[in-house]
Amino acid sequence: MPGYVKKILQCFQHAVPARQQDSPYPAPTRKYVAAVQDPLPEDTSNRINEKRVNIIQQVIGGVLYYA
């Protein structure tokens, strides 16, 4: 199935990043000694709507077919 990934990227209009991106977010800083036991900060991120959920399901479905 050569070219399948490129076809999926075109289908969902995914822009190629300017430089290689290995993770969608920066890694958390390491904590040592007592700071390890501090509670995690509260999640303040926005919830996704139904349209966004549908797009995510389509992308995952396309990639799972490839796998």
MARZA-711291 format. One line per field, with one value per atom (N, C-alpha, C): residue in three letters; atom name; x, y, z. Coordinates in Angstrom, 3 decimals, always signed. Atoms other than C-alpha are relative to their C-alpha. Layout:
<recs>
r <- c(ALA|...) .
a <- c(CA|...) .
c1 <- c(X|...) .
c2 <- c(Y|...) .
c3 <- c(Z|...) .
</recs>
This chain:
<recs>
r <- c(MET|MET|MET|PRO|PRO|PRO|GLY|GLY|GLY|TYR|TYR|TYR|VAL|VAL|VAL|LYS|LYS|LYS|LYS|LYS|LYS|ILE|ILE|ILE|LEU|LEU|LEU|GLN|GLN|GLN|CYS|CYS|CYS|PHE|PHE|PHE|GLN|GLN|GLN|HIS|HIS|HIS|ALA|ALA|ALA|VAL|VAL|VAL|PRO|PRO|PRO|ALA|ALA|ALA|ARG|ARG|ARG|GLN|GLN|GLN|GLN|GLN|GLN|ASP|ASP|ASP|SER|SER|SER|PRO|PRO|PRO|TYR|TYR|TYR|PRO|PRO|PRO|ALA|ALA|ALA|PRO|PRO|PRO|THR|THR|THR|ARG|ARG|ARG|LYS|LYS|LYS|TYR|TYR|TYR|VAL|VAL|VAL|ALA|ALA|ALA|ALA|ALA|ALA|VAL|VAL|VAL|GLN|GLN|GLN|ASP|ASP|ASP|PRO|PRO|PRO|LEU|LEU|LEU|PRO|PRO|PRO|GLU|GLU|GLU|ASP|ASP|ASP|THR|THR|THR|SER|SER|SER|ASN|ASN|ASN|ARG|ARG|ARG|ILE|ILE|ILE|ASN|ASN|ASN|GLU|GLU|GLU|LYS|LYS|LYS|ARG|ARG|ARG|VAL|VAL|VAL|ASN|ASN|ASN|ILE|ILE|ILE|ILE|ILE|ILE|GLN|GLN|GLN|GLN|GLN|GLN|VAL|VAL|VAL|ILE|ILE|ILE|GLY|GLY|GLY|GLY|GLY|GLY|VAL|VAL|VAL|LEU|LEU|LEU|TYR|TYR|TYR|TYR|TYR|TYR|ALA|ALA|ALA) .
a <- c(N|CA|C|N|CA|C|N|CA|C|N|CA|C|N|CA|C|N|CA|C|N|CA|C|N|CA|C|N|CA|C|N|CA|C|N|CA|C|N|CA|C|N|CA|C|N|CA|C|N|CA|C|N|CA|C|N|CA|C|N|CA|C|N|CA|C|N|CA|C|N|CA|C|N|CA|C|N|CA|C|N|CA|C|N|CA|C|N|CA|C|N|CA|C|N|CA|C|N|CA|C|N|CA|C|N|CA|C|N|CA|C|N|CA|C|N|CA|C|N|CA|C|N|CA|C|N|CA|C|N|CA|C|N|CA|C|N|CA|C|N|CA|C|N|CA|C|N|CA|C|N|CA|C|N|CA|C|N|CA|C|N|CA|C|N|CA|C|N|CA|C|N|CA|C|N|CA|C|N|CA|C|N|CA|C|N|CA|C|N|CA|C|N|CA|C|N|CA|C|N|CA|C|N|CA|C|N|CA|C|N|CA|C|N|CA|C|N|CA|C|N|CA|C|N|CA|C|N|CA|C|N|CA|C) .
c1 <- c(+0.807|+0.000|+0.861|-0.845|+2.586|-0.838|+0.679|+1.424|-1.270|+1.246|-1.443|+0.026|-0.089|-0.220|-0.093|+0.085|+0.262|-1.440|+1.393|-3.279|-0.870|+0.746|-4.658|+0.281|-0.356|-2.738|-0.678|+0.681|-4.170|-1.496|+1.435|-7.679|-0.445|+0.356|-7.685|+0.707|-0.646|-5.692|+0.955|-0.969|-2.904|+1.224|-1.169|-0.185|+1.264|-1.267|+3.375|+0.710|-0.682|+5.199|+1.346|-1.264|+8.263|+1.195|-1.076|+10.479|-0.626|+0.508|+10.135|-0.600|+0.699|+7.674|-0.255|+0.113|+7.970|-1.103|+1.009|+5.401|-0.937|+0.918|+2.246|+0.088|-0.117|+3.216|+1.379|-1.313|+6.413|-0.026|-0.103|+7.587|-0.022|+0.014|+6.899|+1.393|-1.302|+9.857|+0.081|-0.188|+11.326|-0.054|+0.107|+10.553|+0.763|-0.785|+12.769|-0.451|+0.219|+12.353|-1.463|+1.360|+9.223|-0.929|+0.828|+8.005|-0.706|+0.618|+7.176|-1.404|+1.287|+4.263|-1.015|+0.938|+2.681|-1.156|+1.135|-0.830|+0.128|-0.009|-1.311|-0.881|+0.847|-2.663|-1.333|+1.327|-6.351|-0.003|+0.090|-7.179|-0.906|+0.773|-8.293|-0.173|+0.112|-8.279|-1.463|+1.356|-11.338|-0.477|+0.598|-13.696|-0.202|+0.198|-14.059|-1.461|+1.407|-17.368|-0.209|+0.349|-19.175|+0.654|-0.616|-17.804|+1.470|-1.416|-14.209|+0.158|-0.044|-14.896|-0.160|+0.231|-16.206|+1.244|-1.219|-13.064|+1.089|-1.013|-10.799|-0.288|+0.373|-12.730|+0.296|-0.287|-12.362|+1.497|-1.455|-8.603|+0.502|-0.438|-8.100|-0.459|+0.498|-10.283|+0.846|-0.844|-8.192|+1.360|-1.324|-4.927|-0.095|+0.157|-6.237|-0.154|+0.112|-7.159|+1.387|-1.373|-3.529|+0.761|-0.740|-2.247|-0.466) .
c2 <- c(-1.177|+0.000|+1.255|-1.193|+2.549|+1.259|-1.269|+6.138|+0.149|-0.045|+5.332|+1.129|-1.033|+7.642|+1.385|-1.291|+10.518|+0.292|-0.168|+9.941|+0.390|-0.330|+10.044|+1.445|-1.367|+13.269|+1.004|-0.873|+14.834|+0.035|+0.102|+13.642|+0.901|-0.796|+15.391|+1.351|-1.301|+18.414|+0.323|-0.168|+17.947|+0.733|-0.765|+20.587|-0.642|+0.575|+19.277|+1.030|-0.961|+20.882|+0.427|-0.534|+23.043|-0.844|+0.891|+20.773|-1.230|+1.273|+17.221|+0.165|-0.095|+16.863|-1.417|+1.352|+13.727|-0.143|+0.042|+14.647|+1.194|-1.119|+16.783|+1.050|-0.942|+18.517|-0.151|+0.114|+19.282|-0.982|+0.959|+16.686|+0.737|-0.661|+17.512|-0.010|-0.064|+18.570|-1.091|+1.045|+15.974|+0.604|-0.452|+16.289|-0.983|+0.829|+14.992|+0.192|+0.023|+14.185|+0.280|-0.239|+15.717|+0.523|-0.567|+17.464|-1.088|+1.101|+14.045|-0.271|+0.300|+13.726|+1.139|-1.100|+17.080|-0.457|+0.397|+16.718|+0.568|-0.472|+17.080|+1.244|-1.183|+20.442|-0.379|+0.271|+20.579|+0.196|-0.081|+20.002|+1.164|-1.179|+23.338|+0.076|-0.023|+22.363|+0.020|-0.082|+23.025|-1.383|+1.253|+20.145|+0.082|-0.010|+19.095|-0.233|+0.124|+19.329|-1.256|+1.218|+16.583|-0.048|-0.033|+17.710|-0.422|+0.341|+17.458|-1.485|+1.425|+14.021|-0.848|+0.740|+12.833|+0.005|-0.088|+14.067|-0.893|+0.845|+12.347|-1.472|+1.388|+9.084|-0.392|+0.287|+9.308|-0.192|+0.112|+9.878|-1.312|+1.238|+7.003|-1.215|+1.101|+4.740|-0.213|+0.098|+5.514|-0.588|+0.498|+4.838|-1.463|+1.388|+1.626|-0.930|+0.819|+0.335|-0.295|+0.165|+0.869|-0.995|+0.870|-0.941|-1.431) .
c3 <- c(+0.000|+0.000|+0.000|+0.050|-1.013|-0.229|+0.153|-0.696|+0.824|-0.765|+1.710|+1.033|-1.038|+4.474|-0.631|+0.685|+2.024|-0.417|+0.404|+0.775|+1.196|-1.211|+4.341|+0.415|-0.367|+5.060|-0.929|+0.953|+1.890|+0.265|-0.225|+2.673|+1.160|-1.169|+6.057|+0.014|+0.182|+4.790|+1.155|-1.087|+7.352|-0.546|+0.417|+6.981|+0.582|-0.442|+7.195|+0.883|-0.869|+10.161|-0.584|+0.518|+9.427|+0.437|-0.466|+11.530|+0.640|-0.499|+12.826|+1.397|-1.279|+15.692|+0.505|-0.526|+17.821|+1.046|-1.044|+20.473|-0.167|+0.164|+20.403|+1.109|-1.107|+23.664|+0.629|-0.634|+25.616|+1.177|-1.101|+28.110|+1.338|-1.311|+31.779|+0.627|-0.662|+33.862|+1.065|-1.005|+36.199|+1.393|-1.388|+39.887|+0.881|-0.900|+42.664|+1.447|-1.447|+46.371|+0.340|-0.492|+48.000|-1.101|+1.068|+44.824|-0.809|+0.730|+43.348|+0.519|-0.622|+45.766|-0.120|+0.191|+44.833|-0.876|+0.833|+43.380|-1.415|+1.379|+39.642|-0.118|+0.165|+38.483|-0.649|+0.534|+37.573|-1.520|+1.458|+33.894|-0.391|+0.405|+32.429|-1.508|+1.457|+28.758|-0.432|+0.537|+26.615|-0.445|+0.466|+25.857|-1.506|+1.440|+22.242|-0.327|+0.387|+20.428|-0.855|+0.736|+18.490|-1.385|+1.333|+15.107|+0.077|-0.183|+16.358|+0.347|-0.351|+17.883|-1.257|+1.240|+14.510|-0.884|+0.817|+12.697|+0.590|-0.651|+15.247|-0.258|+0.256|+14.808|-1.448|+1.403|+11.010|-0.236|+0.164|+11.212|+0.592|-0.652|+13.661|-0.801|+0.826|+11.522|-1.246|+1.194|+8.435|+0.298|-0.370|+10.228|+0.467|-0.435|+11.826|-1.191|+1.213|+8.363|-0.563|+0.483|+7.348|+0.865|-0.926|+10.455|-0.198) .
</recs>
